[in-house]
Amino acid sequence: MKNYLDFEKEIKALEQEVDSLKSPFGSEGISEVDTNKIKDTQREINQKLDEIYSNLNSWQKTQVARHEDRPKANFYIKKIFSQFTLLSGDRYFGDDKSVIAGFGLIDNKSVLIIGQEKGEDLNSRIERNFGMMRPEGYRKCIRLMKLADRFQIPVISFIDTPGAYPGIGAEQRGQASAIANSIECCMSLTVPNISIIIGEGGSGGAIALASSNKVIMLENSIYSVISPEGCASILWRDPSKSLQAAEAMKLTAKDLLKLKIIDEIIPEPLGGAHRDPENIASDIKHSIIKNLKNFENFSKDEIYDHRKAKFLQIGRNQGFSKSSSLNGDGLSYKENGLRKFETHLKKNKFIYLGLVLVAIAGLIAVLS
């Protein structure tokens, strides 16, 4: 049975009408199927989908990102990769079912695949802890990323989580340090790592695996430091103001690409990824192969520097570059011409103010 969101009521009614038209059993027994009517109604459904999904606000996109029928990491892993070998456990505590990890092939190349998995039904969602990873999950990922780095195997991550699990057991087992160590591990890799946000990219639970050379988002996915409800509760003490929070947080793919937080957006089929999972899986596969090819001629150091520079330039105009000095092992800040001129003016503003005053005084003397 299909699930519909609040703003899809008209589409639900039209699709129910199509289903009834397709049935040859009418109120008076078997009747002829009206194919023309079905085509017209289907055309109307497509028009409505196009009209609705081309004008989604940030909160509606959040709802689409959380849609029950939206394809999950396990689906993409099965469709995109071959010879996938599941690996389990962190070698300290146990295995975390909320993350699927293992090695597989894409385009006949070995890759490490990590997928945050929410589950398909109630039982699997409980087993997967709704995609909220515990410390052992992050430690499992760290163990496998270090293994991939040792054998120079690229890392592909599928991000889909409301955030890391906030339970007392997770805190007792070092949730914060596990997330920090996972971020550090991602940043220190000398192999390309690519992250695809397929649904929710929530808080440190997402960034722990999305500190990558390339961060890619599906069109209707979200990526933020907190959920809109959580943000509204903190700022306004009112979770009902989720729309205002979602708009202010700039959590949609379009906003994040503009801010250069992410690198690429993969368009979704009309009506969202859940309406054509096969097509979106094919598009994701194509994007992964394309981005892996871009790093084929990169050395280990170049891959590492690319990732570092990418994150250091977020929120800055031109970011950082390697120091040009002979002993410079670190990074130096790189400014463009306009920014340099602004900095120079600020440093010497009193000198220029004095020169302006002298010029004005001279001009007055000449005119008088």
Secondary structure, 3 states (H helix, E strand, C coil): CCCCCHHHHHHHHHHHHHHHHHCCEECCEECCCCHHHHHHHHHHHHHHHHHHHCCCCHHHHHHHHCCCCCCCHHHHHHHHCEEEEECCCCCCCCCCCCEEEEEEEECCEEEEEEEECCCCCHHHHHHCHHHCCCHHHHHHHHHHHHHHHHCCCCEEEEEEECCCCCCHHHHHCCHHHHHHHHHHHHHHCCCCEEEEEEEEEEHHHHHCCCCCCEEEEECCCEEECCCHHHHHHHHHCCHHHHHHHHHHHCCEHHHHHHCCCCCEEECCCCCCHHHCHHHHHHHHHHHHHHHHHHCCCCCHHHHHHHHHHHHHCCCCCCCEEECCCCCCCCEEECCCHHHHHHHHHHHCHHHHHHHHHHHHHHHHHHHC
